[in-house]
Amino acid sequence: HPVQDVAVAHVVLGKDWKHALIPTYMFAQDDTQPVPQLGDRVYFIGLLSFLRGSRDEITPMVRSGTIGRFNQKDVPVQWDNTLSRITAHLVDCRSYGGFSGAPCFIQAQVSEHRDLSKEIPGGMRGNVLFDKTLLFGLMSGHFDQREIADVSGDASLEVRMRVNSGVGLVTPVKFIAETLQIEEFVIARQD
């Protein structure tokens, strides 16, 4: 994406590769989907970079949180010593290294009218509530805050350390959709 934290690459998978796809109809971005609400639960799947087995075996870890704010503009993020500003959803969670780029999902409750009486004699007819899993975006990082560390010895020495603030940054799914519409990716999908 020219401005937001989204990267896309054309990938050719071997026949024996195990993989799953997230179709665009699962994107939480249009009027046909349930609208996410503040406080809704989010789930994101990534690797614990500090746990060697997670990294080496590519064993995913599922974490969760709640939506705290939508489409916060001018969120400062640091990439390779360059400060950039993005638009991000803010989620209350613990996000650590290894989760950057992780898909972030919501489960929203949906009500749909179903009429099974034509297929099943005496079958149900009416509104049914069920949960629908949708892609909310991708994890782009988290906010750290600086805290004073307790030190022994020289009382004049002040050491500050970074502490995870518990606020994660999620790049909205609409920017993933925009990136997929860049001409070179549209052409690549047609080949």
N, C-alpha and C positions, 0 to 999 in steps of 0.2 A: 504494500500500500504506500502511496507517495508520502503520507503524513502520519498515519497511525501505525501501531505495533503489530503488523500482520505481514507474514512472509508466506509465499506459496511456491511450491516446486512441482514440476511434472514428474511423476514417479511411475515406473513400470515394475509391477510386482511379478515374481515368479509364480508358477502354478501351485507350488507347495507352500507358499507363504500364507500364514494365518493372518487375516486382517478383517477389519470391519469398516464400513463406510457410514458417514453421517449424511444422509440425503438433505438437500436444501429445504424440503418440506418440514424438516425437524428444526429449522432455524426459528428462534423466538423473535420474529421481526415484523410480522405483518398482521393484518386484521383477521386472518383466518385462524390464528392461534390465540390461546388464552394470553392475556396481558399479565406479565410478571408484576408482582406487588412488593412494596417495601416489606421486609421481614420474611419473604419467601426463602425457603432453603435452597442452597446451591451445593453442587457436588463437583469436585474437580479431580482429575486423575493424572498423576505424574510419578516421578521417581524421587526417592529420598536420596539426594546427591551425597549426603554424608554417610550413608549406609552402603558399604561396598557391595553387598549381595544384591541390593536393589539396583545399583548401577550396572554391575557386571552381568547379572542374569536378566536384566530388563524386566524386573518384577514391579508392577505398578502398585501404587498406594492411593487409596481413595480418601480424600479429605472433604470436609464440609464447612459450611458457614451460612450466613444469611445476607440477603441484599440490604445494604444500608443507604445507598444513594445511586440514582441513575444519572448517566451521561454527565459526569463532572468534567467540566472543561478545564484546560490548562493544568493538567496534573503533571508535575515535574517527574521525569524519569531519567536515569543516567545510563547511557550505553557507551561503553568504551571511552570513558572520560568526557563524553559529550552530553550536555544537558538538553533534553528535548521536552516538549510538552505535548501530551496526548489527551484525548477524551476517553474516560474510563468509568465503568460502573465501580462503586466502592462496595466491598463485601467485608463483613465482620468475620474474620477467620484467621487461622495461622497458616501462612504461606511461607515456605522456605525454598532455598535454592534447589533446583531440580524440577520445579513445577512451572517454570516459565514456558509458555506455549501450550500448557495443558488445557484440554477442552474443559469447559465449565458448563454444567447442565443445571436446569431447574426441573422440578416436577410440579406441574400446575394441575389443579383440579378442573376437569372439563365436564360439562353437561351436554349430552347429545340425545336427541330423540331416536329411539329404536323401535322398529316394528318387526318382531320376529313371528307374528301370528301367521304370515303367509308361508313361511318355511316350516314352522312347527305348529301343528294344531294346538290351540290354546296357549301359544307362545306369548311371551311378554310384549307389551306395547306401552311405551311411555319414556320418560326421561331417565337416563342412566348417568350416574356420576362415576368417573374413573380418573386416574392420574395419567397424565401425558408427559413424557420426557422430551425436553426441547434443549437445543444448544443455545446457551445464553451468551457465550463468547469464549475468550481464551485468557488464561492467567498471564498477566504481563509483569507481575512483581508485587511488591508490598512496600509499605512505608516503614522505615526504621526511625526510631527516635534516639537521641543521645541522652544517656543517663550517667550520672556520676557514680564511679565504682568505689567501693570501700577499699582503702589501702591501709596497710600498717606501716609504722615507721614515721617518715617525714609527713607531718600534718599539713604542710604547705603544698604538698604534691596533689594535684587534682587530675584524675584520669577519667576520661569519658569513653564510654563504649556504646556501640550500636545495639539497640534492643528492638526486636520485632514489635511493632505497635499493635498488631492484630488487625490491621486494615489492608486487605488485598486489593489489587487493581485488576479489573477484568476488562479487556478490550471488547466492546460490544460486537455481537455477531453481525450487525449490519456492515461493519468494515471488512469482515471476512467475505460477505456476499459481494461487496464492491470490488474487492481484490480479485475474486473469481471472474468478474466481468471485464477485467483488463483484456484487451484484444488478443494478446499472445496466448493467454490461458484459454480463451474461448476457442481459438484456432486449434490449440493442442488437444482439447477435448473432442474436436470434430474429426481429428485424424485417427 
